[in-house]
Amino acid sequence: MFDELAAIFERPEPFGCHTARELWTDGHTSARMLSFHLDEAGDLASRNARFIDRSVEWIASRFGLGADSRVADFGCGPGLYATRLARLGAKVTGIDFSPRSVGYAREVAARERLDIRYVAADYLDWETADRFDLVLMIMCDFCALGPAQRNMMLRRFHRILKPGGSVLLDVYALAAFDRRVEGASCGMDLLDGFWAPGRYFGFLNTFKYAREKVVLDKYTIVEPGRIRTVYNWFQCFDPGTLEGELAGAGLALEGLHADVAGSSYDENAEEFAVIARKG
């Protein structure tokens, strides 16, 4: 037991472990995540419905989306953005880890006869011959990726964009890093039964990496028949660092905003959004 507890409290190297596939494809947790996505008043898995409506209105206007526009939505979830954009006439491709979320999104698209192609896949592996006017990665998904993964994704964005096409993504700012606190906690059925359908003990260890500006929430779930660990990484950025990563993939920073609804950039906020263009 001592060795098992020591492993629970062990600090890994930044982005040394990745468990996104397990989180998004597990039957129980994916069902709970979908319920959070569909909570129109909440901001846990997706932004609230009023914000998404405002965001889509701004995106359509800012990027001139219309009937001939092609949009790729990376980490589309149950299609909250894809559905709204398709209602405006855009041809949308949504890519997401979770078969459950994609299944829900496909049902909505079929019911409304919307021009959306959904792909249940790890977007780190997904390739396509299609070319897009706009690539979206929303809800700070970009921050869960390690440096090599981010570089690969940005180069993929560059590759699948049409000449002059744009990327819109949001990220955690350095203010978010500064406000997080290291610590450890545990409890029976941690997060109200989110991690498993039966009884379990949950451990949460939060680690900060000052040099890399990375935060890790490390969850260890102890069930009667197994122990598993989920790593939630949060890379935090300043605009200059993110601009450098974009430039390394051939994307030019074009605009800074407080969020993906086009609000004015706030250097003290915990998140910000960027627009980058393929040169």
Buried (B, 14 or more C-beta within 10 A) or exposed (E): EEEEEEEBEEEBEBBEEBBBEBBBBBEEBBEBBBEBBBBEEBEEBBBBBEBBBBBBBBBBEBBEBEEEBBBBBBBBBBBBBBBBBBBBBBBBBBBBBBBBBBEBBBEBBEEEEBEBBBBBBBBBEBEBEEEBBBBBBBBBBBBBBBEEBBBBBBBBBBEBBEEEBBBBBBBBBBBBBEEBEEEEEEEEBBEEBBBBEEEBBBBBBBBBBEEBBBBBBBBBBBBEEEBBBBBBBBBBBBBEBBBEBBBEBBBEBEBBBBBBBBBEBBEEBBBBBBBBBBE
